Amino acid sequence: MLGLRHRGGCPGPGEVVALPPLEGEAAGGDHETESTSDKETDIDDRYGDLDSRIDSDIPEIPPSSDRTPEILKKALSGLSSRWKNWWIRGILTLTMISLFFLIIYMGSFMLMLLVLGIQVKCFHEIITIGYRVYHSYDLPWFRTLSWYFLLCVNYFFYGETVADYFATFVQREEQLQFLIRYHRFISFALYLAGFCMFVLSLVKKHCRLQFYMFAWTHVTLLIIVTQSHLVIQSLFEGMIWFLLPISSVICNDITAYLFGFFFGRTPLIKAAYVLSKYQYFVCPVEYRSDVNSFVTECEPSELFQLQNYSLPPFLKAVLRQDFANTIPGHGGIMDRFDCQYLMATFVHVYIASFIRGPNPSKVLQQLLVLQPEHQLNIYKTLKIHLIEKGIL
């Protein structure tokens, strides 16, 4: 007999579920003389593997608590929940915009720190979702390794930024020259050390879950840290490439919320369902020779019919709430900045494709890194080229 904790359709505490009889064993337990150790070995081989747990065995994530300040709760206590949320979102939005203007006034360095702080908080919110599942099995090192990989990736990206934009400064500091020269090797060694720690943390019969959480961490790093690095690169190209896309997303979010609040009645998905009931909208155009005309008649496919789908309990727990409750009325930091990360990729591609051109200062930085004989050869080649062009 095997006791299971109550999750989803699983038995509750204290309840038991009978396992199917082992090979050669009757359902009534005829082979009582079989050694206990042999039975336990067979059961362990067949049912002890954690990887075979059904999705409903994943623990549910508790709902977020209300972090609205008490002063706002008292001031808005007489309003309906709809208008209460309206005022909370509005007040917090104006507060965040005011702080954003203050940080802009403080300069690019403070904006870079702001991006780094938002990145860390977003990473924390996403990785916490996975940790709540992982921690229930008492497996080691997941949170430690997640933050270690975050440090490694940030070390790599910020080191690349320093080497790219501040090479002249680095050349003046002997202590930094070694770090910049072997930056990628050091970054690789740090990541390799983390990977070795992950391998050493593997626990028998939990490997699948551990690799799942390892992938969860790396996808989070790809989404959060990479996009943050693109934001900072755009910032170094000029503050306008930082402010314009961010302001566009902010204005879009605010306007969408206002229109949805005051004028929204039917969600777009419901309107699409209503239209899908009419053959005129869902059927392809066909020519019928018997009527000598084009018609739009057909039996709508299953694509346009309501279907019932069951999500795994883990996804239900994640999708039914925000990433966190950091900002009252808004959810988590990730809920506010998910679109900003998508915009960062577009802005970076746009700058690289249409804006960024040859940069003399970067060329000079590269020349200063070269050995004197190589610098002299470049000087002679450039001089000959300018003479041939008639410039010298």
C-alpha positions as CSV (number, residue, x, y, z in Angstrom):
1,M,0.0,0.0,0.0
2,L,1.3,3.5,-0.8
3,G,0.1,6.7,0.9
4,L,-0.3,9.8,-1.3
5,R,-0.8,13.4,-0.4
6,H,-4.0,15.1,-1.5
7,R,-3.4,17.2,-4.6
8,G,-6.0,17.5,-7.3
9,G,-7.6,14.1,-7.7
10,C,-5.1,12.3,-5.4
11,P,-6.2,10.8,-2.1
12,G,-6.1,13.0,1.0
13,P,-3.9,12.6,4.0
14,G,-4.2,9.3,5.6
15,E,-5.9,7.7,2.6
16,V,-4.2,4.9,0.8
17,V,-4.2,3.6,-2.7
18,A,-3.5,-0.1,-3.5
19,L,-0.9,-0.8,-6.1
20,P,-1.5,-3.3,-8.8
21,P,-0.3,-6.7,-7.9
22,L,3.3,-7.5,-8.8
23,E,4.1,-10.2,-11.3
24,G,3.4,-13.5,-9.9
25,E,1.4,-12.1,-6.9
26,A,-2.3,-12.6,-6.5
27,A,-4.6,-9.7,-5.9
28,G,-5.4,-11.0,-2.4
29,G,-1.8,-11.2,-1.4
30,D,-1.2,-14.9,-1.6
31,H,2.6,-14.7,-1.5
32,E,2.9,-13.4,2.1
33,T,6.0,-15.4,2.5
34,E,7.8,-13.3,-0.1
35,S,10.5,-11.3,1.5
36,T,9.7,-7.7,2.3
37,S,12.9,-6.4,0.8
38,D,12.1,-8.0,-2.6
39,K,8.7,-6.4,-2.6
40,E,10.1,-3.0,-1.7
41,T,12.7,-3.3,-4.4
42,D,10.0,-4.1,-7.0
43,I,7.7,-1.3,-5.8
44,D,10.6,1.1,-5.8
45,D,11.5,0.2,-9.4
46,R,7.9,0.5,-10.6
47,Y,6.4,3.3,-8.5
48,G,9.2,5.0,-6.6
49,D,10.4,7.1,-9.4
50,L,9.4,10.7,-8.9
51,D,9.4,11.3,-12.6
52,S,6.3,9.1,-12.9
53,R,4.2,11.4,-10.7
54,I,1.1,12.7,-12.5
55,D,0.7,16.5,-13.0
56,S,-1.9,16.7,-10.3
57,D,0.8,15.8,-7.8
58,I,2.4,19.2,-8.2
59,P,1.6,21.5,-5.2
60,E,-0.7,24.4,-5.7
61,I,0.6,27.9,-5.5
62,P,-1.1,29.9,-2.7
63,P,-3.0,33.0,-3.8
64,S,-1.3,36.4,-3.5
65,S,-2.0,38.4,-0.5
66,D,-3.3,42.0,-0.7
67,R,-0.4,44.5,-0.2
68,T,-2.4,47.6,-0.6
69,P,-1.4,50.2,2.0
70,E,-3.8,50.6,4.9
71,I,-4.3,54.3,4.3
72,L,-5.6,53.6,0.8
73,K,-7.9,50.8,2.0
74,K,-9.5,53.2,4.5
75,A,-9.7,56.1,2.1
76,L,-11.4,53.9,-0.6
77,S,-13.4,51.6,1.7
78,G,-16.8,53.1,0.5
79,L,-16.2,52.3,-3.2
80,S,-17.0,49.2,-5.1
81,S,-14.2,46.8,-5.9
82,R,-14.1,48.0,-9.5
83,W,-13.6,51.7,-8.6
84,K,-11.4,50.8,-5.7
85,N,-9.0,49.0,-8.1
86,W,-9.3,52.0,-10.5
87,W,-8.0,54.5,-7.8
88,I,-5.3,52.1,-6.5
89,R,-3.9,51.6,-10.0
90,G,-4.2,55.3,-10.8
91,I,-2.4,56.5,-7.7
92,L,0.4,53.9,-8.0
93,T,0.8,54.7,-11.7
94,L,1.3,58.4,-11.0
95,T,3.7,57.6,-8.3
96,M,5.8,55.3,-10.5
97,I,5.8,57.9,-13.3
98,S,7.0,60.6,-11.0
99,L,9.8,58.4,-9.7
100,F,10.7,57.6,-13.2
101,F,11.0,61.2,-14.1
102,L,13.2,61.7,-11.1
103,I,15.5,58.9,-12.1
104,I,15.7,60.3,-15.7
105,Y,16.8,63.6,-14.2
106,M,19.6,61.8,-12.3
107,G,21.2,60.6,-15.5
108,S,22.1,57.5,-17.5
109,F,23.9,55.7,-14.7
110,M,20.9,55.7,-12.5
111,L,18.7,54.5,-15.4
112,M,21.2,51.6,-15.8
113,L,20.8,50.8,-12.1
114,L,17.0,51.0,-12.5
115,V,17.1,48.4,-15.3
116,L,19.4,46.2,-13.3
117,G,17.0,46.4,-10.3
118,I,14.0,45.6,-12.4
119,Q,15.8,42.7,-14.0
120,V,16.6,41.2,-10.6
121,K,13.1,41.6,-9.3
122,C,11.5,40.1,-12.5
123,F,13.9,37.2,-12.2
124,H,13.0,36.7,-8.6
125,E,9.2,36.6,-9.4
126,I,9.6,34.1,-12.1
127,I,12.1,31.8,-10.4
128,T,9.9,31.9,-7.2
129,I,7.1,30.2,-9.1
130,G,9.4,27.3,-9.9
131,Y,10.9,27.3,-6.5
132,R,7.5,26.7,-4.8
133,V,7.2,23.5,-6.8
134,Y,10.9,22.5,-6.4
135,H,11.1,23.2,-2.7
136,S,8.2,20.8,-1.9
137,Y,10.5,17.9,-2.8
138,D,13.4,19.1,-0.6
139,L,15.9,19.0,-3.4
140,P,19.1,20.9,-2.9
141,W,20.7,24.0,-4.4
142,F,18.0,25.1,-6.8
143,R,17.6,28.7,-5.5
144,T,21.4,29.1,-4.9
145,L,22.2,27.9,-8.4
146,S,19.6,30.1,-10.0
147,W,21.0,33.2,-8.4
148,Y,24.5,32.1,-9.2
149,F,23.7,31.7,-12.9
150,L,22.1,35.2,-12.8
151,L,25.4,36.6,-11.5
152,C,27.4,34.8,-14.1
153,V,25.2,36.0,-17.0
154,N,25.2,39.6,-15.7
155,Y,29.0,39.4,-15.3
156,F,29.3,38.3,-19.0
157,F,26.9,40.9,-20.4
158,Y,28.1,43.9,-18.3
159,G,31.7,42.9,-19.0
160,E,31.0,43.0,-22.7
161,T,29.4,46.4,-22.4
162,V,32.4,47.8,-20.5
163,A,34.8,46.3,-23.1
164,D,32.8,47.7,-25.9
165,Y,32.0,51.3,-24.7
166,F,34.8,52.0,-22.2
167,A,37.9,50.3,-23.7
168,T,39.9,53.5,-23.5
169,F,39.3,53.8,-19.8
170,V,40.1,50.1,-19.3
171,Q,43.5,50.5,-20.9
172,R,44.5,53.0,-18.3
173,E,43.8,50.6,-15.5
174,E,46.2,47.7,-15.4
175,Q,44.0,45.7,-13.0
176,L,41.1,45.8,-15.4
177,Q,43.2,44.9,-18.5
178,F,43.5,41.2,-17.4
179,L,39.8,40.9,-16.7
180,I,38.8,42.4,-20.1
181,R,41.4,40.4,-22.0
182,Y,40.2,37.1,-20.6
183,H,36.6,38.2,-19.9
184,R,34.9,35.5,-22.0
185,F,37.1,32.7,-20.7
186,I,36.4,33.8,-17.1
187,S,32.7,34.0,-17.9
188,F,32.8,30.5,-19.4
189,A,34.7,29.2,-16.4
190,L,32.2,30.6,-13.9
191,Y,29.3,29.1,-15.9
192,L,31.1,25.8,-16.1
193,A,31.6,25.8,-12.3
194,G,27.8,26.4,-11.9
195,F,27.0,23.5,-14.3
196,C,29.3,21.2,-12.3
197,M,27.6,22.2,-9.1
198,F,24.3,21.4,-10.7
199,V,25.5,17.9,-11.8
200,L,26.8,17.3,-8.2
201,S,23.3,18.3,-6.9
202,L,21.5,15.6,-8.9
203,V,19.5,13.2,-6.7
204,K,18.6,9.7,-7.8
205,K,15.0,9.5,-9.1
206,H,14.6,13.3,-9.1
207,C,16.7,14.0,-12.2
208,R,13.9,14.8,-14.5
209,L,12.5,17.4,-12.1
210,Q,15.9,18.9,-11.5
211,F,16.6,19.2,-15.3
212,Y,13.2,20.8,-15.6
213,M,14.0,23.4,-13.1
214,F,17.5,23.9,-14.7
215,A,15.7,24.6,-18.0
216,W,13.3,26.9,-16.2
217,T,16.2,29.0,-14.9
218,H,17.9,29.3,-18.2
219,V,14.8,30.2,-20.1
220,T,14.2,32.9,-17.5
221,L,17.7,34.2,-17.9
222,L,17.2,34.3,-21.7
223,I,14.0,36.3,-21.4
224,I,15.0,38.6,-18.6
225,V,18.8,39.2,-18.6
226,T,19.3,39.2,-22.4
227,Q,16.5,41.7,-22.9
228,S,17.8,43.9,-20.1
229,H,21.2,43.9,-21.7
230,L,19.6,45.1,-25.0
231,V,17.9,47.9,-23.1
232,I,21.2,49.1,-21.6
233,Q,22.8,48.9,-25.1
234,S,20.1,51.1,-26.5
235,L,20.6,53.5,-23.5
236,F,24.3,53.9,-24.5
237,E,23.3,54.7,-28.0
238,G,21.4,57.8,-26.7
239,M,18.8,58.3,-24.0
240,I,16.1,58.9,-26.6
241,W,16.3,55.2,-27.6
242,F,15.6,54.3,-24.0
243,L,12.8,56.8,-23.3
244,L,10.9,56.7,-26.5
245,P,10.1,52.9,-26.6
246,I,9.4,52.7,-22.9
247,S,7.1,55.7,-23.0
248,S,5.3,54.2,-26.0
249,V,4.6,51.0,-24.0
250,I,3.5,53.0,-20.9
251,C,1.1,55.1,-22.9
252,N,-0.3,52.1,-24.7
253,D,-0.9,50.2,-21.4
254,I,-2.6,53.2,-19.8
255,T,-4.8,54.0,-22.8
256,A,-5.8,50.4,-23.2
257,Y,-6.8,50.2,-19.5
258,L,-8.8,53.5,-19.7
259,F,-10.7,52.4,-22.8
260,G,-11.3,49.0,-21.5
261,F,-12.5,50.4,-18.2
262,F,-14.9,53.0,-19.5
263,F,-15.9,51.6,-22.9
264,G,-15.1,47.9,-22.9
265,R,-18.0,45.6,-22.9
266,T,-17.2,42.5,-24.9
267,P,-13.8,40.9,-25.0
268,L,-12.3,40.4,-28.4
269,I,-12.3,36.6,-28.0
270,K,-16.1,36.6,-27.4
271,A,-16.7,38.8,-30.4
272,A,-14.6,36.4,-32.5
273,Y,-16.7,33.5,-31.3
274,V,-20.0,35.2,-32.2
275,L,-18.7,35.8,-35.8
276,S,-17.5,32.2,-36.1
277,K,-21.1,31.1,-35.9
278,Y,-21.8,32.5,-39.3
279,Q,-20.6,30.6,-42.4
280,Y,-20.1,33.9,-44.2
281,F,-17.1,34.6,-42.0
282,V,-15.5,31.1,-41.6
283,C,-16.1,29.3,-44.9
284,P,-13.7,29.6,-47.8
285,V,-14.9,31.1,-51.0
286,E,-15.8,28.5,-53.7
287,Y,-17.2,28.6,-57.2
288,R,-20.2,26.4,-57.8
289,S,-21.0,25.6,-61.4
290,D,-24.6,24.6,-60.7
291,V,-25.5,28.1,-59.6
292,N,-22.7,29.8,-61.6
293,S,-21.5,31.9,-58.7
294,F,-19.1,32.1,-55.8
295,V,-20.5,30.9,-52.5
296,T,-19.4,30.7,-48.9
297,E,-21.1,27.6,-47.6
298,C,-19.6,24.8,-45.6
299,E,-19.7,22.9,-42.4
300,P,-17.5,24.9,-39.9
301,S,-14.5,22.9,-38.8
302,E,-13.7,22.0,-35.2
303,L,-11.5,25.1,-35.1
304,F,-14.6,27.2,-34.8
305,Q,-16.5,25.1,-32.3
306,L,-16.2,25.3,-28.6
307,Q,-13.8,22.7,-27.1
308,N,-13.0,21.7,-23.6
309,Y,-9.4,21.5,-22.7
310,S,-7.9,20.5,-19.3
311,L,-4.8,22.4,-18.2
312,P,-2.3,20.7,-15.8
313,P,-2.9,21.9,-12.2
314,F,0.5,23.7,-12.2
315,L,-0.5,25.8,-15.2
316,K,-3.9,26.5,-13.6
317,A,-2.1,27.8,-10.5
318,V,0.2,30.0,-12.5
319,L,-2.3,31.4,-15.0
320,R,-5.0,32.2,-12.4
321,Q,-3.0,35.0,-10.8
322,D,-0.3,37.6,-11.5
323,F,3.5,37.0,-11.3
324,A,3.5,38.6,-7.9
325,N,1.7,41.3,-5.8
326,T,4.6,43.7,-5.6
327,I,2.7,46.7,-6.8
328,P,-0.9,47.0,-5.5
329,G,-3.4,47.0,-8.3
330,H,-0.8,46.1,-10.9
331,G,0.5,42.8,-9.8
332,G,4.2,42.0,-10.0
333,I,7.1,43.9,-11.6
334,M,7.1,41.3,-14.4
335,D,3.4,42.1,-15.1
336,R,4.4,45.7,-15.8
337,F,7.6,45.2,-17.8
338,D,6.9,42.1,-19.9
339,C,6.1,44.3,-22.9
340,Q,9.2,46.4,-22.3
341,Y,11.4,43.3,-22.8
342,L,9.7,42.6,-26.1
343,M,10.1,46.2,-27.1
344,A,13.8,46.0,-26.2
345,T,14.5,43.4,-28.9
346,F,12.7,45.5,-31.5
347,V,14.6,48.6,-30.6
348,H,17.9,46.8,-30.7
349,V,17.2,45.3,-34.1
350,Y,16.0,48.7,-35.4
351,I,19.1,50.6,-34.2
352,A,21.5,47.9,-35.5
353,S,19.7,47.9,-38.9
354,F,19.0,51.6,-39.6
355,I,20.6,53.8,-37.0
356,R,24.0,52.6,-35.9
357,G,26.9,53.3,-38.3
358,P,30.7,53.2,-38.1
359,N,31.8,54.7,-34.9
360,P,35.3,56.4,-35.0
361,S,35.6,56.3,-31.2
362,K,35.2,52.5,-31.2
363,V,37.7,52.1,-34.0
364,L,40.2,54.2,-32.0
365,Q,39.5,52.0,-29.0
366,Q,40.4,48.9,-30.9
367,L,43.6,50.5,-32.3
368,L,44.8,51.4,-28.9
369,V,44.6,47.8,-27.8
370,L,46.9,46.6,-30.6
371,Q,50.6,46.2,-30.3
372,P,52.8,49.2,-31.4
373,E,54.0,47.4,-34.5
374,H,50.5,46.7,-35.6
375,Q,49.5,50.3,-34.9
376,L,52.4,51.4,-37.1
377,N,51.3,49.1,-40.0
378,I,47.8,50.5,-39.8
379,Y,49.1,54.0,-39.9
380,K,51.2,53.4,-42.9
381,T,48.4,51.6,-44.8
382,L,46.0,54.5,-43.9
383,K,48.5,57.1,-45.0
384,I,49.0,55.4,-48.4
385,H,45.2,55.2,-48.9
386,L,44.7,58.9,-48.1
387,I,47.5,59.8,-50.5
388,E,46.0,57.8,-53.3
389,K,42.6,59.4,-52.6
390,G,44.3,62.9,-52.9
391,I,43.4,63.8,-49.3
392,L,47.0,64.0,-48.3
